[in-house]
Amino acid sequence: MSEKKETIFHYINEHIMYLNNSKFFAGVIIILLNIGSKFITIQFSKSTEAYLKLSVTKQILIFGMSWMGTRDIYCAFILTAVFTILTEHLFNEESKLCVVPHKYRILATILDSEKNGTVTSDELNTAIGVLEKAKREKLANQQKEAFALFHKYTTNY
């Protein structure tokens, strides 16, 4: 039994050490951290934001993040190329090479029914109506579950 535990721990340790020494894993983690940091608000001027949105600038920033994580230029180039292909082609709903199913591509355009890039008061009211309906349905389901649980509890005693 103790041999089995040792082999399981040995197996887990080998895989953790492989990830620990993997430059690609480190690079992916750095990219994930930087993508996640998008939700932390940092105020840039409008001109700085426009500059950072350029495709070449994004690729340079991704390369920098990858290199910081891997400390290997070749790995950083590969990670940058893979990231660019994924984000600008395979997961970009405006690309001909997009692999995202059509039912998910329309999520971004559902609210903007006029396709003009701005949300009108009618579109906002429609969205609020949908959210209120979803809230009512969720509350009704929670009430049904609570009633079923109460019924089960009272019939068991």
Protein Blocks (a to p, Z undefined) as FASTA:
>chain_A
ZZmmmmmmmmmmmmmmmmmmpmklmmmmmmmmmmmmmmpccdddfklmmmmmpmklmmmm
mmmmmmmmnopaklmmmmmmmmmmmmmmmmmmkbmkbcbdfklmmmmmmmmmnonopacf
klmmmmmmmmmmmmmmmmmmmmmmmmmmmmmmmmmZZ
